[in-house]
Amino acid sequence: MLRGLGLFYVPTLLGLAATIALLRRTHAVHLHHYFTAALLVPLTRFPGRVPAIWQGLLVGFHLQGVAIFGIEPLFHPIQAMPLTV
C-alpha cells in the first residue's frame, strides 16, 4: 500500500515543485484548499473508522471549495495579482 502512495506522491510533488520553480518569475502559486484536500485523500485509504472520517472531511473540503469558488487556477500571472495593502 505504501508503494502505491509513493507512486502517486513522488511524481505529483516533484511535478508541482518543478512547475513552481519554472514559473516563479512570471506566476504566483496559490494552493487552494480544494487542491490540498484532494492531495490528502489518498492517505485515507487505510481500513478503519478514523481514515473513513478523514476521507469524508477531505472530500467535503474539496467539494465545498469547488462548489463555492469554482476551479480556480493554481498559478496566477504576477501582473494580474491584486495589490493588497
N, C-alpha and C positions, 0 to 999 in steps of 0.2 A: 504494500500500500504506500509506503514511503517513497518507493521508486517512482510510482505514478505521480505523486505530488511533486517530486523533484523534476520529472519530465515536463510538468506543467509550469512550475515556478521559475526554474532556471532560465529557460528561453524567454519567458514572459518578462521577468525582471531585467534580464540583460538587454532585451529589445527596448524596453521602456527607458532604461538608463542610457542606451546608445542614442535613442531618439531625442531625449532631453539634452544630451551633450551636443548633438549635431545642430539642434535648433536653438540653443541657449542664447545666441546673439540676436536672433530675429523674433523669437517667440518666448512667451512666458507660459509656464506649465501650471495648471490648476487641477489637482486630482480631486474631482467631485466625490461626494460621499457615495453616490451610486456606483462609481468605478471602484472605489476602495472596498465597498461591501461585496461586490462581485468577485474581487480578487480573494477575499477571505472565505467565500462559500466552500471551496474545495477542502478546506481544513475541517469541515463539519461532516465529512463522510464516514466517520467512525461510528460504531454502534453505541446506542445508549440514549438516555433522556437528555443529558446536558448538550451533546452535539446537536440533537434534534431541536432543542430550544434555540441554540445559537444559529442554526440554519434558518429557522423561522424568522428570527430577528434580522439576520443579514439579508435574507430575501425581501423582507418587509422594507428595510432601509433602501435597498436597490429599487424596488418598485415605487416607493414613495418619492424618491428623488427623481425618477424618470417621469412619473405622473405629474408632479408639481412643476418641475423645471424643464422637462424635456431632455433630450440627449444633447447636453451642452458639449462643445468641443473641449478637449483636454489642453490644447495648445492654442493660445491667442497671440496674434501679431502684437508686438510690443507697442507700436504706434497706435493701435486700436484700443489699448487698455485705458480705462478712465483714470484720471488723476484723482487721488484721494489726499485730503489734507489732514 
